Amino acid sequence: MGQAGAPTPSRWRQLLKRSSAENPPQESISMTEAAKAKIDASAEDLYSLSQNISPQPSKVTFAEHHPYDIITDFLEEEEFNIEHSFVLDKAFRATFGCDDAGPNVCVICEFDPQRGIDTIDRACGNYCDDVLPGFGHACGQNLIAECGVAAGLAIKAALEANGNKYGKVTVLGTPAQDGGDVETLFMQPNAFDDITVVMMAHPSRYNISRKTFLAKTELKIKFHGKASHAAASPWDGNNALDAAVMCYQAISNMRQQIKPDCRIHGVFTNGGAAPNILPEESELMYYLQAPDEDKLSVVKRKVLACAEGAAQAAECKVETKFGVSYANVVTNDSFVSIYEKHIQESGVELTEDNTSIGSSHFGNVSHIVPCILPMFSVTESADAYTPEFAVAAGGPEAQAPTLIQAKALALTAIELLQPDGKDKLMKIQQEFKESTCISRPTVPEVICIDVE
């Protein structure tokens, strides 16, 4: 795979037409033809679905009532069996197919708007006001939802064309991707127990089939000092802000000793109440990232040492709390190779990606069940998490690449849903067992250090 930009809008339309079914007689229709024909026939409804989701970004994570209702109503009309409030209040599971034989192919359907950057208190579940309000789907979740629904429709049509004798499709609706750790919550008992493989396609600037995502954890560092008047009796206090500043500086200095494939990002979230009072409390929030759990544990140890040293220097107490972590994404090579064949046959050129610039909640899922997470280009002029990308994701020119991706996912699933796909599934499962070794995320760790 070489470097390749996104096709022009007219080229995307040509590729979509190329990937369309040839409208064969219904009595002789194949699973592949049925899948393509269903997406083609549903294109206008799918675009309306995407547009109806886009205009109303929520203000608080887990409050996705509007998109939830639209998507579940849509799937219900398409005769999926809907399980409302699946694990979470505003998550759902939509299923169709045979429970007695064959694999259960799952398509993840995100629908949570990008809220901007939030300060999160996981202990009580409170969120601050949006720093970047009105971003909407700046990461293209409306297209992830549309693509997931479209792929689900196509796989269902393929199963129906085959007499619904072998296999099952699940569309899993997941709110609160940014701030709610929904896929981590989905690791509760039985959430993925009957799922064979999982797929999701994500809008991007480039077409990438094997994107690398880092393992990540959130770390809150809270210092407890003693308040006193800054002018009258500063010697009677212990300045918690001084501890936080020393901690921040120590971590910044320590960065030169970490590997270049690791990342540390931090902000001050509490620096005191008034300049004339020595701060009794201060707080930092950090994101720590590394290629895998082992390397992430090294970064954790180094950052905790900085916090402990700062507490001792300022004669303060320090409390550190790790949030629920994202594992690195494990892309199943055997699985993604099937996808690559279909997406390249549709005329899409893939870009080889060797960079690790972010993390994904999808990583946790990829350590439970074989997964693929291809990225697809909807614009060459903007990166995700920008207002410009939100505009591109909501525009009509994003439709062709989204539906092409949905067809590629569906055709990938069809290869596994046919009886002769058993050998491919066995290879995928064997590779999965050999490439994943971490356990499910544990309860966040809290460490308190009392320095007298």
C-alpha positions in Angstrom: 0.0 0.0 0.0 1.4 3.3 -1.0 0.6 6.9 -0.1 -2.7 8.0 -1.7 -5.0 10.9 -1.1 -8.8 10.9 -1.1 -10.6 10.7 -4.5 -12.4 13.7 -5.7 -16.1 13.9 -5.1 -16.9 12.9 -8.7 -14.5 10.0 -8.4 -16.2 8.9 -5.2 -19.5 8.8 -7.1 -17.9 6.7 -9.8 -16.5 4.3 -7.2 -19.9 4.1 -5.5 -21.6 3.2 -8.9 -18.8 0.7 -9.5 -19.6 -1.0 -6.2 -23.3 -1.2 -6.9 -25.2 -4.3 -7.7 -26.2 -5.1 -11.2 -29.9 -5.6 -10.2 -30.1 -9.4 -11.0 -33.5 -11.2 -10.9 -34.6 -11.5 -7.3 -35.0 -15.3 -7.5 -31.3 -15.7 -8.4 -29.8 -13.0 -6.2 -26.6 -13.9 -4.3 -25.7 -12.8 -0.8 -23.2 -10.3 -2.3 -25.6 -8.8 -4.7 -28.3 -8.6 -2.1 -26.0 -6.7 0.2 -25.0 -4.1 -2.4 -28.6 -3.7 -3.7 -29.9 -3.1 -0.2 -27.4 -0.2 0.4 -28.1 1.3 -3.0 -31.9 1.1 -2.3 -31.5 2.6 1.1 -29.0 5.4 0.2 -31.5 8.3 0.6 -32.9 7.0 3.9 -29.4 6.5 5.2 -28.4 10.1 4.3 -31.5 11.4 6.1 -30.5 9.3 9.1 -27.1 10.9 9.2 -28.5 14.4 8.8 -31.1 13.9 11.5 -28.4 12.8 13.9 -26.0 15.7 13.1 -27.8 18.9 14.1 -28.4 18.2 17.9 -25.1 17.6 19.8 -25.8 16.7 23.4 -24.4 18.7 26.3 -23.8 15.8 28.6 -22.4 12.3 28.0 -25.0 9.6 28.1 -27.8 12.0 27.1 -28.1 10.8 23.5 -31.9 10.5 23.5 -32.4 12.1 20.1 -29.9 10.0 18.0 -30.8 6.9 20.0 -34.5 7.1 19.1 -33.8 7.9 15.5 -31.5 4.9 15.0 -33.5 2.4 16.9 -36.7 3.4 15.2 -35.0 3.1 11.8 -33.7 -0.4 12.6 -37.0 -1.5 14.0 -38.7 -0.5 10.8 -36.1 -2.7 9.0 -37.3 -5.6 11.2 -34.3 -5.9 13.5 -34.9 -7.2 17.0 -34.1 -4.3 19.3 -32.8 -4.7 22.8 -33.2 -1.3 24.4 -31.0 0.0 27.2 -28.5 -2.8 26.5 -26.0 -2.6 29.5 -26.3 1.2 29.4 -29.4 3.4 29.4 -28.9 4.8 25.9 -27.2 1.9 24.3 -28.9 -0.7 22.2 -28.4 -4.1 20.5 -30.2 -4.8 17.2 -30.0 -8.4 15.9 -31.2 -10.5 13.0 -30.4 -14.0 12.0 -30.1 -17.6 13.1 -29.1 -18.4 16.7 -28.5 -22.0 16.1 -25.7 -22.0 13.6 -22.9 -19.8 12.2 -21.0 -16.8 13.5 -22.5 -13.6 14.9 -20.9 -10.6 13.1 -21.1 -7.3 15.1 -21.0 -3.8 13.6 -20.4 -1.0 16.1 -22.6 2.0 15.6 -21.4 5.1 17.4 -23.7 8.1 17.6 -22.2 10.4 20.2 -21.4 14.0 19.2 -18.0 15.4 19.9 -18.4 17.6 23.0 -15.0 19.2 23.0 -12.6 18.8 25.9 -14.1 18.0 29.3 -12.8 17.7 32.8 -14.1 14.5 34.2 -14.7 13.4 37.8 -15.3 9.7 37.4 -16.0 9.3 41.1 -19.3 11.2 40.9 -19.9 11.2 37.2 -19.9 15.0 36.8 -18.8 16.9 33.7 -17.9 20.5 33.3 -19.4 22.7 30.6 -18.0 22.2 27.1 -14.8 24.1 26.4 -15.5 23.9 22.7 -19.4 24.0 22.5 -21.2 23.2 19.3 -18.5 21.1 17.7 -21.2 18.5 16.9 -19.8 15.5 15.0 -16.2 16.7 14.8 -15.0 13.1 14.7 -17.7 12.0 12.2 -19.8 9.9 14.6 -22.8 10.6 12.4 -21.0 8.8 9.6 -19.9 5.9 11.9 -23.6 5.5 12.8 -24.7 5.6 9.2 -22.0 3.2 8.0 -22.8 0.8 10.9 -26.5 0.9 10.1 -25.9 0.5 6.4 -23.6 -2.5 6.9 -26.1 -4.0 9.2 -28.9 -3.6 6.6 -26.7 -5.2 3.9 -25.6 -8.2 6.0 -29.3 -8.7 7.0 -30.3 -8.7 3.3 -27.5 -11.2 2.5 -28.8 -13.5 5.2 -32.3 -13.3 3.9 -31.1 -14.0 0.4 -29.5 -17.2 1.7 -32.7 -18.3 3.5 -31.5 -17.1 6.9 -30.0 -20.5 7.7 -26.5 -19.7 8.8 -25.3 -16.8 10.9 -26.4 -13.6 12.6 -25.7 -9.9 12.4 -25.6 -7.5 15.4 -25.7 -3.7 15.3 -24.4 -2.5 18.6 -25.3 1.1 19.3 -22.8 2.9 21.6 -23.3 6.4 23.1 -20.8 8.4 25.1 -17.6 7.6 23.2 -15.9 10.8 24.4 -15.9 10.7 28.2 -18.1 7.7 29.0 -15.9 4.8 28.3 -18.8 3.0 26.9 -16.9 0.0 25.4 -15.3 -0.5 28.8 -18.7 -0.6 30.4 -19.8 -3.1 27.7 -17.2 -5.5 29.2 -19.7 -6.3 31.9 -20.8 -9.9 31.8 -22.3 -11.2 28.6 -21.9 -8.0 26.6 -19.7 -9.6 23.9 -20.0 -13.3 24.9 -22.0 -14.3 21.8 -20.1 -12.1 19.3 -17.7 -13.7 16.9 -16.1 -10.7 15.3 -16.5 -6.9 15.5 -16.2 -4.3 12.8 -16.3 -0.5 12.8 -15.3 2.1 10.1 -14.2 5.6 11.2 -14.1 8.8 9.1 -10.7 10.3 8.7 -8.5 12.3 6.3 -7.0 9.2 4.8 -8.0 5.7 3.8 -6.1 3.4 6.3 -7.0 -0.2 7.0 -4.5 -0.8 9.8 -4.4 2.3 12.0 -2.2 2.1 15.1 -3.8 3.3 18.3 -1.9 3.6 21.6 -2.9 2.3 25.0 -4.0 5.1 27.2 -4.9 5.9 30.8 -6.1 9.0 32.6 -4.4 10.0 35.8 -5.7 12.6 38.3 -3.1 13.9 40.7 -4.4 15.8 43.7 -2.3 17.5 46.3 -3.5 18.4 49.8 -1.8 21.1 51.7 -2.7 23.5 54.5 -4.2 26.9 53.8 -2.8 30.1 55.4 -2.7 33.8 54.6 -0.1 34.4 51.9 1.1 37.7 53.5 0.4 37.4 57.2 1.5 33.8 57.9 2.7 31.8 54.9 5.0 29.8 57.2 1.9 28.3 58.8 0.8 26.7 55.5 1.7 24.1 53.0 1.2 25.3 49.4 -0.5 22.6 47.4 -0.1 24.7 44.2 3.7 24.6 44.7 3.5 20.9 44.8 1.4 20.8 41.6 3.8 23.1 39.8 6.9 21.1 40.8 5.1 17.9 39.7 4.2 19.4 36.3 7.8 20.6 35.8 9.3 17.3 36.9 7.1 15.4 34.5 8.0 17.8 31.7 11.7 17.3 32.4 11.2 13.6 32.6 9.8 13.4 29.1 13.3 13.3 27.6 13.8 9.9 29.2 10.6 8.3 27.7 10.5 6.5 24.4 9.5 8.5 21.4 6.4 6.3 20.8 5.0 7.3 24.2 2.9 10.4 25.0 2.2 12.5 28.2 -0.3 15.3 28.2 -1.3 17.3 31.3 -3.3 20.3 32.4 -4.0 22.1 35.8 -7.6 21.6 36.8 -7.4 23.3 40.2 -4.8 25.9 41.3 -6.4 27.4 44.4 -9.2 29.9 45.2 -7.5 33.3 45.8 -4.0 34.8 45.4 -3.8 35.8 49.0 -4.5 32.3 50.4 -2.0 29.5 50.1 -3.9 26.9 48.1 -5.1 24.0 50.3 -5.7 21.8 47.3 -4.5 21.6 43.7 -5.1 19.1 41.0 -3.6 18.0 37.7 -5.1 15.8 35.0 -2.9 13.7 32.7 -3.3 11.4 29.7 -0.6 8.8 29.5 -0.1 6.8 26.3 2.1 4.0 25.1 2.1 1.3 22.4 1.0 -1.4 24.8 0.3 -2.1 28.4 3.9 -3.0 29.3 5.3 0.2 28.0 2.4 2.2 29.6 3.3 0.7 33.0 6.8 2.2 32.7 5.3 5.7 32.0 2.9 5.3 34.9 5.8 4.5 37.3 7.8 7.5 36.2 4.9 9.9 36.5 4.0 8.6 39.9 7.6 9.2 41.1 7.4 12.8 40.0 4.1 13.2 42.0 5.6 11.6 45.1 8.8 13.8 44.9 6.8 17.0 44.5 4.6 16.1 47.5 7.7 15.5 49.7 9.3 18.7 48.6 6.2 20.8 49.4 5.3 18.8 52.5 1.9 18.0 51.1 -0.2 14.9 50.8 -0.8 13.5 47.3 -3.6 11.3 46.0 -3.4 9.7 42.5 -6.2 8.1 40.8 -6.1 6.2 37.5 -9.2 6.3 35.3 -10.5 3.3 33.3 -7.9 2.7 30.6 -8.0 2.2 26.8 -6.0 -0.8 25.6 -4.0 -0.5 22.3 -6.1 -1.6 19.3 -5.2 -5.0 18.1 -6.1 -5.3 14.4 -6.6 -8.9 13.4 -4.4 -9.5 10.3 -6.4 -12.3 8.8 -9.6 -10.4 9.3 -8.5 -7.1 7.9 -6.9 -8.8 4.9 -10.5 -9.9 3.8 -11.6 -6.3 4.2 -8.6 -4.9 2.3 -9.5 -7.2 -0.7 -13.0 -5.8 -0.9 -12.2 -2.2 -0.3 -9.5 -2.3 -3.0 -11.8 -4.1 -5.4 -14.1 -1.1 -5.0 -11.4 1.2 -6.3 -10.3 2.8 -3.0 -6.5 3.2 -2.6 -5.2 2.6 0.9 -2.6 4.7 2.7 0.0 2.9 4.7 0.2 4.3 8.2 3.1 3.8 10.6 2.2 6.6 13.1 0.7 6.3 16.5 -1.1 9.6 17.3 -4.1 8.7 19.4 -6.1 6.1 21.4 -9.5 4.6 21.1 -12.1 3.0 23.3 -12.2 0.4 20.6 -8.9 -1.0 21.8 -10.6 -2.6 24.8 -13.0 -4.4 22.6 -10.1 -5.6 20.4 -8.7 -7.6 23.3 -12.0 -9.4 23.9 -13.0 -10.4 20.3 -11.3 -10.2 16.9 -11.7 -6.7 15.5 -11.0 -4.4 12.5 -11.2 -0.6 12.6 -10.5 0.8 9.1 -10.4 4.6 8.6 -12.0 6.2 5.5 -11.3 9.6 3.9 -14.2 12.1 3.7 -12.0 15.2 3.2 -8.4 16.0 2.3 -8.5 19.5 3.8 -9.1 18.9 7.5 -8.2 16.5 10.4 -10.7 15.0 12.8 -11.7 17.0 15.9 -11.9 20.2 14.1 -14.9 22.3 13.1 -13.9 22.0 9.4 -14.0 18.2 9.7 -17.5 18.4 11.3 -18.7 20.3 8.3 -17.2 17.8 5.9 -18.7 14.9 7.8 -22.2 16.5 7.6 -22.0 17.3 3.9 -23.4 15.3 1.0 -19.9 14.6 -0.4 -19.3 12.3 2.5 -22.0 9.9 1.5 -20.2 8.1 -1.3 -17.2 7.1 0.8 -19.4 6.2 3.7 -21.6 3.8 1.7 -18.5 2.3 -0.1 -17.1 1.5 3.4 -20.5 0.0 4.5 -20.4 -2.3 1.4 -16.8 -3.4 2.1 -17.7 -4.2 5.7 -20.8 -6.2 4.6 -18.8 -8.1 2.0 -16.2 -8.9 4.6 -18.9 -10.3 6.9 -20.5 -12.3 4.1 -17.2 -14.2 3.5 -17.4 -15.3 7.2 -21.2 -16.0 7.2 -21.1 -18.5 4.4 -20.6 -22.1 5.5 -17.3 -22.3 3.6 -16.0 -19.3 5.7 -15.3 -21.6 8.7 -11.7 -22.0 7.8 -11.2 -18.3 7.6 -12.9 -17.9 11.0 -10.7 -20.5 12.6 -7.6 -18.6 11.3 -9.0 -15.4 12.6 -9.7 -16.9 16.0 -6.3 -18.6 16.2 -4.5 -15.3 15.4 -6.6 -13.5 18.0 -5.6 -16.0 20.8 -1.9 -15.5 19.9 -2.0 -11.7 19.7 -4.0 -10.7 22.8 -2.8 -11.3 26.3 -4.3 -8.6 28.5 -7.2 -9.0 30.9 -10.3 -6.9 31.1 -9.7 -3.4 32.7 -9.8 -3.3 36.4 -11.3 -0.9 38.9 -9.4 2.4 38.8 -6.4 2.4 41.2 -6.2 5.1 43.9 -2.9 5.7 45.7 -2.6 8.1 48.7 0.7 9.2 50.0 0.9 11.1 53.3 4.0 13.1 53.7 4.5 14.5 57.2 
